[in-house]
Amino acid sequence: MDGKKNDEMIAVKATAAMKSIIGEKEKKLINKLKDISARGNNAEVKQNHDGSWTVYEVKKKKEKVG
């Protein structure tokens, strides 16, 4: 088996493994981050003590001084 084909096979296996690892909560988090980013804002993610996440949408305003 050549190197390129082997790399492709490894990538397919890794993708399949990631699909099984990512749960519904992670998918919701990623979608929330994509939504915020699409609006042109930044997002901050904090993990709570119970393991859940809180997402903050951060809008930065650029002002010219002087």
Buried (B, 14 or more C-beta within 10 A) or exposed (E): EEEEEEEEEEEEEEEEEEEEEEEEEEEEBEEBBEEBEEEEEEBEEEEEEEEEEEBEBEEEEEEEEE
